[in-house]
Amino acid sequence: MSPSKTAAPVRLLTQAAGERQTGALVVQGHPGGTVYLLEGLIMYAESVAAPGVGELLTASGRLAGRTWQAALDAGTSLAQVGHLLLEQGHLTRGELELCVLGAIYDAAYFALAAPGGPVEFLPGATHWLGPVIRVEPAAVTREARRRARLLDEIFPHPEVDVAPVTPVPRPPVERVTVTALQWELLVHADGQRTPADLALLLGRAGYATIQELRRLAAAGLIERPAPPAADQPDFVRLPGVHPTAVDARRPAAPADTPPVARPAPDPPRHALEPESSGSTGTVYRPPKLTRRKPGAKLPKDVGPNAPPLHTGTDEVLLKRIRTALRALR
C-alpha cells in the first residue's frame, strides 16, 4: 500500500483489514493520527488530539509517573510495555484492556475524521505498548461516524474542537448547571489552551472533552471562536523578548538611519520625584500619598492625574482571576 494524497483513511483502513495486514496506517493533517493493525485487527491508535494510555493512567492517579516511565524504559524496544505492567502487578488485565480500548476509540475518531488527506501505510510497524486487545476495524469506523453525528446534534460548529477555549465573562442566564467535567474545563480554560491541551492536562478522553465543550458552547458559557480567514495563517510565531537594556534618553537617529525599535517613553514627571543624586545619576521614587480615612474621597490633585491603563494588560490573567473569584462565591 503506497502513500496517497486523496484517499479517505476509512477506505484504506478497510482495505488493509481485508488483506489482514500488520502495520501502521499514518494519517497526516490536523489533527491526524496513527492506527496500528495486527493481522487486520486494530491493536492501538494514537493522535495528538487524544491522550494516550500513559497520560490516562498517570493523570487519573492509577499509576505513578515513575512506574510508567520505568515500564517505558524497559519494554519500549521490545514492544512489551503492556506485558511488563501486567507481569509486575501494577495493573490488572481488565484495567489495562479497558484503558486501551478507550484510547483506541478516542484516537481513531480523530485519525479517521478527515475525509481525505495524505495517508501512508507502514507494513510491519507495531506499537511499543504491545498487543493487549484487538478490535474489528468496522466497529471502530461505525463508532467514529456515530460520534461525529452526535457532535453535530449538540452544536454544529466544528471550530470549537480546535480553537483555544475562552469562558464568557458573564453567563447568559441567571443560574447554570454544569457537570464535573464541564466545571474542570471552565476552571482550566485560560484563552490559550486548546481542547487537546485541556484533555492532556486533565487526563480526560479527547472526544469527551470536545463533547462537553460543544455543550458549553451551546449553552453560551464559552466564547464561540470566529472561523479563520482564508488568508490568515494557522500559526504565527511571535518574536522573542530579549532582556536587553535600552537607553530611553538617547538622541534621535538621523533620517537616513534604518529604523530600529523605539525606546520606552519617559515616565510622566508628575509621577516621579527625585530622591537623591550622585555619580550614578538621579534615583526616582514614586510620591508618598497621605493616608486617608476609609470611605473618604480622593484628593482633587490625585484623581485626575491617575496614570493611564497600560495597553499591555494581560487579558488572560484577568480572565483567570475572574474565574477564581466566581469559584469562591
Order of alpha helices (4+ residues) and beta strands (2+ residues): alpha-beta-beta-beta-alpha-alpha-alpha-alpha-beta-alpha-alpha-alpha-alpha-beta-beta-alpha
